[in-house]
Amino acid sequence: MSKVVIYTKAYCPYCMQAAMLLQSKGVAYTEIRIDQQPEKRPEMIEKANGRTTVPQIFINDVHVGGCDDLMALDAAGDLTPLLTN
């Protein structure tokens, strides 16, 4: 199973939607809440090539993007293969 990391904040509907999609696929993931761990925000921005919004999602240390990007991967049928590598 792939290593999945998602940077989130509380009360973020896009974060919740991305997490629900991953959960529906049975994927275990590490959630890093940048509202509870603000010291992780610069790390997220650097890894996400300057993106500052949440969620930011990484699969096997590769930046996938945000919620819309994750949904688009799923709609194209490209998410499941990434999650099983």
Sequence and secondary structure as in RCSB ss.txt:
>XXXX:A:sequence
MSKVVIYTKAYCPYCMQAAMLLQSKGVAYTEIRIDQQPEKRPEMIEKANGRTTVPQIFINDVHVGGCDDLMALDA
AGDLTPLLTN
>XXXX:A:secstr
   EEEEE TT HHHHHHHHHHHHTT   EEEETTT GGGHHHHHHHTTT  SS EEEETTEEEESHHHHHHHHH
TT HHHHHT 
